[in-house]
Amino acid sequence: MKFSTSVISATVFSTLLILGSPHSAFAAEDRVDTISVSGTGSVSVAPDMAVVSVGVVREAKTAREALTENNNAMAAILAAMQEKGIEEKDLQTSNFNIQPRYFYPKRKANGEQPAPEITGYMVSNNLDIRIRDLDKTGEILDLVVTLGVNSGGNIRFMNDDTSAILKEARIAAVKDAIDKAQTLTSAADVELGDILNISENAHRPRPVAIAQARTLAVQDAAESSVPVASGENTYRVTVNISWEIEQ
Protein backbone atom coordinates (compact mmCIF):
# COMPACT_ATOMS: atom_id res chain seq x y z
CA MET A 1 0.00 0.00 0.00
CA LYS A 2 1.35 3.47 -0.95
CA PHE A 3 0.72 6.74 0.89
CA SER A 4 0.92 10.14 -0.71
CA THR A 5 3.27 12.79 0.60
CA SER A 6 0.34 14.97 1.65
CA VAL A 7 -1.18 12.20 3.82
CA ILE A 8 2.13 11.49 5.57
CA SER A 9 2.68 15.19 6.25
CA ALA A 10 -0.81 15.50 7.70
CA THR A 11 -0.25 12.51 9.98
CA VAL A 12 3.04 13.88 11.35
CA PHE A 13 1.52 17.31 11.87
CA SER A 14 -1.42 15.81 13.79
CA THR A 15 0.96 13.87 16.01
CA LEU A 16 2.95 16.99 16.82
CA LEU A 17 -0.26 18.80 17.72
CA ILE A 18 -1.18 15.99 20.16
CA LEU A 19 2.26 15.96 21.78
CA GLY A 20 2.25 19.68 22.12
CA SER A 21 -1.24 19.83 23.61
CA PRO A 22 -1.91 20.30 27.37
CA HIS A 23 -2.76 16.59 27.66
CA SER A 24 0.95 15.73 27.16
CA ALA A 25 1.67 17.28 30.55
CA PHE A 26 0.14 14.23 32.23
CA ALA A 27 3.41 12.31 31.86
CA ALA A 28 5.36 15.03 33.66
CA GLU A 29 2.68 15.37 36.36
CA ASP A 30 2.79 11.61 37.05
CA ARG A 31 6.52 11.68 37.74
CA VAL A 32 7.40 11.27 41.44
CA ASP A 33 10.69 12.59 42.80
CA THR A 34 12.17 10.18 45.35
CA ILE A 35 15.09 9.76 47.71
CA SER A 36 16.59 6.40 48.76
CA VAL A 37 18.79 6.01 51.84
CA SER A 38 20.46 3.07 53.61
CA GLY A 39 20.66 2.92 57.39
CA THR A 40 22.60 0.51 59.62
CA GLY A 41 21.96 -0.60 63.17
CA SER A 42 24.18 -2.92 65.21
CA VAL A 43 23.85 -4.57 68.60
CA SER A 44 26.69 -6.36 70.42
CA VAL A 45 25.85 -8.97 73.04
CA ALA A 46 27.67 -11.74 74.86
CA PRO A 47 26.91 -15.21 73.42
CA ASP A 48 25.02 -17.74 75.50
CA MET A 49 25.75 -20.87 73.45
CA ALA A 50 28.64 -22.44 71.52
CA VAL A 51 28.30 -24.84 68.60
CA VAL A 52 31.40 -26.98 68.03
CA SER A 53 31.77 -28.94 64.78
CA VAL A 54 34.22 -31.82 65.03
CA GLY A 55 34.91 -34.93 62.99
CA VAL A 56 36.26 -38.45 63.27
CA VAL A 57 38.26 -39.93 60.36
CA ARG A 58 39.40 -43.54 60.33
CA GLU A 59 41.26 -45.53 57.65
CA ALA A 60 41.57 -49.31 57.24
CA LYS A 61 42.11 -52.00 54.63
CA THR A 62 38.40 -52.63 54.24
CA ALA A 63 35.37 -50.37 54.43
CA ARG A 64 33.96 -52.57 57.18
CA GLU A 65 37.03 -52.15 59.37
CA ALA A 66 37.16 -48.40 58.82
CA LEU A 67 33.47 -48.07 59.61
CA THR A 68 33.76 -50.12 62.79
CA GLU A 69 36.67 -48.01 64.05
CA ASN A 70 34.81 -44.81 63.22
CA ASN A 71 31.63 -46.05 64.92
CA ASN A 72 33.51 -46.98 68.08
CA ALA A 73 35.20 -43.59 68.31
CA MET A 74 31.96 -41.68 67.66
CA ALA A 75 30.01 -43.82 70.13
CA ALA A 76 32.57 -43.01 72.83
CA ILE A 77 32.29 -39.30 72.07
CA LEU A 78 28.48 -39.34 72.18
CA ALA A 79 28.47 -41.19 75.49
CA ALA A 80 30.98 -38.77 76.98
CA MET A 81 28.94 -35.76 75.84
CA GLN A 82 25.84 -37.09 77.57
CA GLU A 83 27.86 -37.68 80.73
CA LYS A 84 28.88 -34.02 80.56
CA GLY A 85 25.24 -32.97 80.50
CA ILE A 86 24.85 -32.38 76.74
CA GLU A 87 21.30 -33.36 75.80
CA GLU A 88 20.54 -35.56 72.80
CA LYS A 89 18.78 -32.68 71.03
CA ASP A 90 22.09 -30.77 71.10
CA LEU A 91 24.06 -33.55 69.33
CA GLN A 92 23.69 -33.78 65.56
CA THR A 93 25.56 -36.05 63.13
CA SER A 94 26.36 -34.71 59.66
CA ASN A 95 28.49 -35.38 56.56
CA PHE A 96 28.94 -39.12 56.95
CA ASN A 97 31.18 -40.33 54.11
CA ILE A 98 32.99 -43.49 52.90
CA GLN A 99 35.79 -43.12 50.33
CA PRO A 100 38.21 -45.64 48.81
CA ARG A 101 41.92 -44.89 48.83
CA TYR A 102 43.70 -45.51 45.49
CA PHE A 103 47.27 -46.29 44.49
CA TYR A 104 48.13 -45.10 40.98
CA PRO A 105 50.93 -47.23 39.40
CA LYS A 106 53.47 -45.61 37.12
CA ARG A 107 52.91 -45.70 33.40
CA LYS A 108 54.53 -48.70 31.70
CA ALA A 109 57.40 -48.43 29.23
CA ASN A 110 55.02 -49.09 26.33
CA GLY A 111 52.89 -46.11 27.42
CA GLU A 112 50.09 -48.17 28.92
CA GLN A 113 48.60 -46.77 32.12
CA PRO A 114 47.72 -49.52 34.63
CA ALA A 115 44.37 -49.23 36.40
CA PRO A 116 44.46 -47.71 39.89
CA GLU A 117 44.32 -50.11 42.81
CA ILE A 118 42.21 -49.70 45.95
CA THR A 119 44.54 -49.84 48.95
CA GLY A 120 42.06 -49.04 51.69
CA TYR A 121 39.02 -47.07 52.78
CA MET A 122 38.42 -43.88 54.73
CA VAL A 123 35.27 -43.25 56.77
CA SER A 124 34.51 -39.77 58.08
CA ASN A 125 31.72 -38.65 60.36
CA ASN A 126 31.07 -35.14 61.69
CA LEU A 127 29.30 -34.10 64.88
CA ASP A 128 27.80 -30.74 65.85
CA ILE A 129 27.76 -30.18 69.62
CA ARG A 130 25.66 -27.38 71.12
CA ILE A 131 27.16 -26.28 74.41
CA ARG A 132 24.72 -24.20 76.44
CA ASP A 133 27.04 -23.80 79.42
CA LEU A 134 29.93 -21.80 77.96
CA ASP A 135 32.13 -22.57 80.96
CA LYS A 136 32.32 -26.18 79.70
CA THR A 137 33.48 -25.27 76.16
CA GLY A 138 37.21 -25.66 76.69
CA GLU A 139 36.77 -28.84 78.73
CA ILE A 140 34.60 -30.43 76.04
CA LEU A 141 37.03 -29.49 73.27
CA ASP A 142 39.84 -31.16 75.20
CA LEU A 143 37.72 -34.24 75.85
CA VAL A 144 36.61 -34.86 72.25
CA VAL A 145 40.19 -34.60 70.99
CA THR A 146 41.32 -37.04 73.67
CA LEU A 147 38.57 -39.45 72.59
CA GLY A 148 39.68 -39.48 68.95
CA VAL A 149 38.46 -36.39 67.11
CA ASN A 150 40.96 -35.70 64.33
CA SER A 151 39.04 -33.56 61.85
CA GLY A 152 36.98 -30.38 61.73
CA GLY A 153 37.39 -27.75 64.38
CA ASN A 154 34.90 -24.94 63.78
CA ILE A 155 33.33 -23.15 66.71
CA ARG A 156 30.44 -20.69 66.59
CA PHE A 157 29.51 -18.57 69.57
CA MET A 158 25.82 -17.90 69.21
CA ASN A 159 22.74 -16.57 70.93
CA ASP A 160 19.89 -19.01 71.33
CA ASP A 161 17.14 -16.39 70.86
CA THR A 162 18.01 -13.48 68.57
CA SER A 163 14.51 -12.03 68.08
CA ALA A 164 14.89 -9.23 70.63
CA ILE A 165 18.46 -8.51 69.48
CA LEU A 166 17.49 -8.16 65.82
CA LYS A 167 14.46 -6.05 66.74
CA GLU A 168 16.73 -3.57 68.52
CA ALA A 169 19.11 -3.52 65.53
CA ARG A 170 16.20 -2.93 63.11
CA ILE A 171 14.94 0.04 65.13
CA ALA A 172 18.43 1.54 65.20
CA ALA A 173 18.81 1.01 61.43
CA VAL A 174 15.52 2.75 60.62
CA LYS A 175 16.43 5.68 62.87
CA ASP A 176 19.80 5.93 61.12
CA ALA A 177 18.13 5.96 57.69
CA ILE A 178 15.60 8.62 58.74
CA ASP A 179 18.35 10.82 60.19
CA LYS A 180 20.35 10.60 56.95
CA ALA A 181 17.30 11.32 54.80
CA GLN A 182 16.29 14.35 56.90
CA THR A 183 19.83 15.72 56.68
CA LEU A 184 19.88 15.36 52.89
CA THR A 185 16.42 16.85 52.29
CA SER A 186 17.09 19.73 54.66
CA ALA A 187 20.29 20.59 52.78
CA ALA A 188 18.39 20.41 49.49
CA ASP A 189 15.53 22.58 50.88
CA VAL A 190 12.87 19.92 50.30
CA GLU A 191 10.80 17.74 52.60
CA LEU A 192 10.26 14.02 53.05
CA GLY A 193 6.93 12.67 51.85
CA ASP A 194 5.37 9.23 52.15
CA ILE A 195 7.51 6.11 52.44
CA LEU A 196 7.43 4.11 49.21
CA ASN A 197 9.52 1.05 50.08
CA ILE A 198 11.45 -0.55 52.96
CA SER A 199 13.76 -3.57 52.74
CA GLU A 200 16.35 -5.06 55.08
CA ASN A 201 19.45 -7.27 55.20
CA ALA A 202 20.56 -8.93 58.44
CA HIS A 203 24.20 -9.87 59.06
CA ARG A 204 24.87 -12.53 61.67
CA PRO A 205 28.20 -13.51 63.29
CA ARG A 206 30.32 -16.00 61.34
CA PRO A 207 31.93 -19.22 62.61
CA VAL A 208 35.46 -18.99 63.98
CA ALA A 209 37.95 -21.77 63.17
CA ILE A 210 39.78 -23.49 66.00
CA ALA A 211 43.36 -23.70 64.79
CA GLN A 212 45.43 -26.67 65.88
CA ALA A 213 42.86 -27.96 68.36
CA ARG A 214 44.88 -31.08 69.14
CA THR A 215 48.02 -29.08 69.99
CA LEU A 216 46.08 -26.74 72.23
CA ALA A 217 44.35 -29.61 73.97
CA VAL A 218 47.50 -31.49 74.96
CA GLN A 219 49.99 -28.67 75.37
CA ASP A 220 49.58 -28.72 79.15
CA ALA A 221 48.62 -31.37 81.66
CA ALA A 222 45.91 -33.87 80.78
CA GLU A 223 43.46 -32.16 83.17
CA SER A 224 43.72 -28.76 81.46
CA SER A 225 41.15 -27.57 78.95
CA VAL A 226 41.46 -25.67 75.69
CA PRO A 227 41.61 -21.90 76.37
CA VAL A 228 38.52 -20.30 74.83
CA ALA A 229 37.46 -16.65 74.64
CA SER A 230 33.84 -16.13 73.61
CA GLY A 231 33.93 -12.32 73.25
CA GLU A 232 30.79 -10.66 71.88
CA ASN A 233 28.53 -11.23 68.92
CA THR A 234 27.64 -8.23 66.78
CA TYR A 235 24.37 -8.41 64.88
CA ARG A 236 23.93 -5.85 62.09
CA VAL A 237 20.83 -4.91 60.16
CA THR A 238 20.83 -2.70 57.06
CA VAL A 239 17.58 -1.14 55.85
CA ASN A 240 16.92 0.57 52.53
CA ILE A 241 14.10 3.13 52.57
CA SER A 242 12.65 5.19 49.72
CA TRP A 243 10.54 8.31 50.23
CA GLU A 244 8.64 10.71 48.04
CA ILE A 245 10.12 14.19 47.96
CA GLU A 246 7.78 17.13 48.55
CA GLN A 247 9.01 20.22 46.75
Backbone torsions as a table, in degrees:
resi	resn	phi	psi	omega
1	MET	NA	135.4	-178.6
2	LYS	-110.4	141.7	177.4
3	PHE	-113.7	142.6	178.3
4	SER	-77.9	161.3	-179.4
5	THR	-63.3	-35.3	-177.6
6	SER	-67.7	-36.2	179.0
7	VAL	-68.1	-43.6	179.0
8	ILE	-62.2	-43.2	-179.3
9	SER	-62.9	-40.3	-179.6
10	ALA	-65.7	-38.8	-179.6
11	THR	-65.2	-46.1	178.4
12	VAL	-61.6	-41.9	-177.9
13	PHE	-64.8	-40.7	179.0
14	SER	-64.6	-39.6	179.0
15	THR	-63.3	-42.1	178.8
16	LEU	-63.9	-37.3	177.8
17	LEU	-63.3	-39.8	179.9
18	ILE	-66.2	-45.0	-179.7
19	LEU	-65.5	-32.3	-178.1
20	GLY	-87.2	-2.6	-178.0
21	SER	-78.4	166.0	179.7
22	PRO	-60.0	-25.6	-178.5
23	HIS	-64.7	-23.8	-179.7
24	SER	-69.6	-12.1	179.8
25	ALA	-73.9	-13.0	-180.0
26	PHE	-58.5	-38.9	-178.7
27	ALA	-61.6	-42.2	179.5
28	ALA	-69.0	-38.2	-178.8
29	GLU	-67.5	-30.2	-179.2
30	ASP	-75.9	-14.9	-178.8
31	ARG	-68.3	135.8	-179.4
32	VAL	-117.0	122.6	175.5
33	ASP	-79.2	134.1	-175.6
34	THR	-131.4	165.3	172.4
35	ILE	-136.3	136.4	-180.0
36	SER	-122.3	130.5	-176.3
37	VAL	-136.4	144.4	174.4
38	SER	-104.9	137.7	176.2
39	GLY	-126.5	148.2	-178.3
40	THR	-125.9	136.3	174.2
41	GLY	-129.1	138.1	-179.3
42	SER	-133.6	145.7	178.2
43	VAL	-134.1	128.5	178.7
44	SER	-109.0	127.9	-179.1
45	VAL	-138.8	155.5	175.6
46	ALA	-73.6	138.0	178.6
47	PRO	-69.6	156.4	176.6
48	ASP	-122.5	8.1	-179.3
49	MET	-156.5	145.8	175.1
50	ALA	-121.0	139.5	174.7
51	VAL	-117.1	115.6	-178.6
52	VAL	-105.2	127.5	177.4
53	SER	-108.5	115.5	-178.3
54	VAL	-128.7	164.7	-178.0
55	GLY	-141.6	155.6	175.9
56	VAL	-119.7	125.3	178.0
57	VAL	-121.5	128.5	177.9
58	ARG	-132.0	141.9	178.2
59	GLU	-122.7	144.8	178.7
60	ALA	-157.0	173.4	-178.7
61	LYS	-65.4	-37.3	-179.6
62	THR	-119.2	158.5	177.9
63	ALA	-63.3	-36.4	179.8
64	ARG	-62.5	-44.8	180.0
65	GLU	-65.2	-43.4	179.9
66	ALA	-64.1	-40.9	179.6
67	LEU	-65.3	-42.1	179.7
68	THR	-62.0	-45.4	178.6
69	GLU	-62.4	-41.1	179.4
70	ASN	-65.5	-44.0	-179.9
71	ASN	-60.7	-41.9	-179.3
72	ASN	-63.7	-43.6	-179.9
73	ALA	-65.2	-43.9	-178.4
74	MET	-68.8	-36.8	178.2
75	ALA	-62.7	-39.2	178.6
76	ALA	-65.2	-39.2	179.5
77	ILE	-66.7	-44.7	-179.9
78	LEU	-62.3	-42.0	179.0
79	ALA	-64.2	-41.7	179.7
80	ALA	-65.5	-36.7	179.2
81	MET	-64.6	-40.6	179.0
82	GLN	-68.0	-33.6	175.5
83	GLU	-65.5	-29.2	179.1
84	LYS	-84.8	4.2	176.6
85	GLY	92.5	8.3	177.0
86	ILE	-80.4	122.5	-177.8
87	GLU	-75.1	158.1	-179.1
88	GLU	-59.4	-35.4	-179.5
89	LYS	-65.5	-17.1	-178.8
90	ASP	-100.6	12.5	176.6
91	LEU	-121.5	121.3	-175.7
92	GLN	-136.2	122.6	178.1
93	THR	-83.4	142.6	179.5
94	SER	-152.3	160.0	173.0
95	ASN	55.0	47.1	173.4
96	PHE	-72.6	134.6	-173.6
97	ASN	-151.7	140.3	173.8
98	ILE	-122.2	126.3	-178.5
99	GLN	-133.4	136.8	173.8
100	PRO	-76.7	152.3	174.2
101	ARG	-105.7	131.4	-174.5
102	TYR	-113.0	147.3	168.8
103	PHE	-111.9	127.5	-177.2
104	TYR	-105.7	105.0	-179.8
105	PRO	-64.2	157.1	177.4
106	LYS	-70.2	153.3	178.5
107	ARG	-65.8	140.8	-178.5
108	LYS	-73.2	166.4	-178.9
109	ALA	-61.3	-31.2	180.0
110	ASN	-82.4	4.6	178.1
111	GLY	92.3	-6.2	-178.8
112	GLU	-74.4	136.8	179.1
113	GLN	-101.2	111.8	179.0
114	PRO	-62.9	152.1	178.7
115	ALA	-68.0	145.0	177.4
116	PRO	-65.2	151.7	-178.9
117	GLU	-113.7	138.1	175.9
118	ILE	-79.0	121.7	-178.2
119	THR	-105.2	-11.7	-179.5
120	GLY	174.3	-173.7	-178.6
121	TYR	-136.0	148.5	176.9
122	MET	-120.3	131.4	177.2
123	VAL	-118.9	127.1	178.3
124	SER	-122.9	148.3	-176.4
125	ASN	-150.9	125.2	-178.2
126	ASN	-105.2	153.7	-179.2
127	LEU	-137.5	128.8	172.9
128	ASP	-98.6	126.2	-178.0
129	ILE	-117.2	118.4	175.2
130	ARG	-91.6	119.8	-177.7
131	ILE	-109.3	110.4	-176.5
132	ARG	-90.4	-14.9	172.5
133	ASP	-105.8	99.4	-173.4
134	LEU	-62.2	-23.3	179.4
135	ASP	-65.1	-19.2	-179.6
136	LYS	-91.6	-3.2	-172.5
137	THR	-58.9	-52.0	-179.1
138	GLY	-62.9	-39.9	179.5
139	GLU	-63.3	-41.7	-178.8
140	ILE	-69.6	-38.8	176.5
141	LEU	-59.6	-44.6	178.9
142	ASP	-63.1	-40.8	-176.3
143	LEU	-66.8	-45.4	-176.3
144	VAL	-66.8	-33.3	177.2
145	VAL	-68.4	-40.8	177.5
146	THR	-61.4	-33.9	-177.2
147	LEU	-84.2	-2.7	173.4
148	GLY	123.6	4.8	175.5
149	VAL	-65.6	128.1	-180.0
150	ASN	-139.9	25.1	178.9
151	SER	-153.3	163.6	178.6
152	GLY	79.7	-149.4	179.1
153	GLY	120.8	32.1	174.0
154	ASN	-97.2	140.5	176.8
155	ILE	-130.5	134.9	177.7
156	ARG	-122.2	123.0	173.9
157	PHE	-92.8	120.0	-169.8
158	MET	-128.0	174.6	172.1
159	ASN	-118.9	128.6	-173.7
160	ASP	-62.2	-43.0	179.8
161	ASP	-121.0	111.8	-176.5
162	THR	-105.0	4.9	-175.1
163	SER	-61.1	-47.3	-179.2
164	ALA	-68.3	-35.6	179.8
165	ILE	-64.7	-48.2	-179.1
166	LEU	-67.5	-33.1	177.2
167	LYS	-61.5	-44.5	178.3
168	GLU	-63.1	-39.9	179.1
169	ALA	-67.3	-37.2	179.0
170	ARG	-64.2	-44.7	179.2
171	ILE	-60.3	-43.9	179.1
172	ALA	-64.3	-37.0	-179.8
173	ALA	-67.6	-41.5	178.7
174	VAL	-65.3	-42.6	177.8
175	LYS	-61.1	-39.3	178.9
176	ASP	-64.3	-42.3	179.5
177	ALA	-65.7	-42.1	179.6
178	ILE	-63.9	-42.8	179.5
179	ASP	-60.8	-42.7	178.6
180	LYS	-64.6	-44.3	-178.3
181	ALA	-64.3	-40.9	178.8
182	GLN	-65.3	-37.2	177.3
183	THR	-64.3	-43.4	-179.0
184	LEU	-67.9	-44.0	-178.4
185	THR	-70.2	-34.1	177.3
186	SER	-65.2	-41.6	178.6
187	ALA	-66.6	-30.3	179.9
188	ALA	-90.1	1.1	179.3
189	ASP	60.0	42.6	172.9
190	VAL	-132.3	176.2	-177.9
191	GLU	-125.3	153.4	176.2
192	LEU	-74.8	138.7	175.5
193	GLY	-104.8	-143.1	-179.7
194	ASP	-73.4	149.3	174.6
195	ILE	-75.1	131.5	-178.8
196	LEU	-99.1	-33.5	-174.8
197	ASN	-159.7	143.0	173.9
198	ILE	-136.3	132.0	174.5
199	SER	-138.8	161.3	-177.4
200	GLU	-140.7	157.0	171.5
201	ASN	-133.7	128.0	179.0
202	ALA	-105.3	137.4	-179.0
203	HIS	-118.6	116.6	-178.3
204	ARG	-101.4	159.2	178.8
205	PRO	-60.0	147.4	-179.8
206	ARG	-97.8	157.0	176.9
207	PRO	-63.2	150.2	177.0
208	VAL	-113.9	129.0	-178.6
209	ALA	-76.0	141.0	173.7
210	ILE	-93.6	108.0	-177.7
211	ALA	-82.6	132.6	174.8
212	GLN	52.4	54.2	-176.7
213	ALA	-59.4	-40.8	-178.2
214	ARG	-62.6	-44.3	-179.8
215	THR	-61.9	-43.8	179.1
216	LEU	-62.9	-37.4	-174.1
217	ALA	-70.2	-31.1	-173.6
218	VAL	-113.6	12.7	-175.4
219	GLN	-73.4	-20.6	179.9
220	ASP	-117.9	-155.9	179.4
221	ALA	-67.4	161.9	-176.2
222	ALA	-63.3	-25.3	-176.9
223	GLU	-83.0	-9.5	-178.1
224	SER	-76.7	160.6	178.4
225	SER	-118.1	163.2	-179.2
226	VAL	-65.9	128.5	177.7
227	PRO	-68.2	127.4	-176.2
228	VAL	-132.7	132.9	174.7
229	ALA	-118.5	118.4	-174.3
230	SER	-84.3	-27.5	178.0
231	GLY	60.4	-143.5	179.3
232	GLU	-128.8	152.9	172.1
233	ASN	-100.4	135.3	176.5
234	THR	-112.4	120.1	178.4
235	TYR	-104.4	125.9	-178.3
236	ARG	-118.5	139.8	175.4
237	VAL	-127.0	130.3	175.9
238	THR	-112.9	128.9	177.4
239	VAL	-116.0	144.9	175.1
240	ASN	-116.8	121.4	-176.2
241	ILE	-124.9	136.3	176.4
242	SER	-117.5	134.6	177.0
243	TRP	-120.4	158.0	163.9
244	GLU	-76.8	150.7	175.4
245	ILE	-106.6	127.3	176.7
246	GLU	-98.6	117.1	-177.4
247	GLN	-76.7	NA	NA
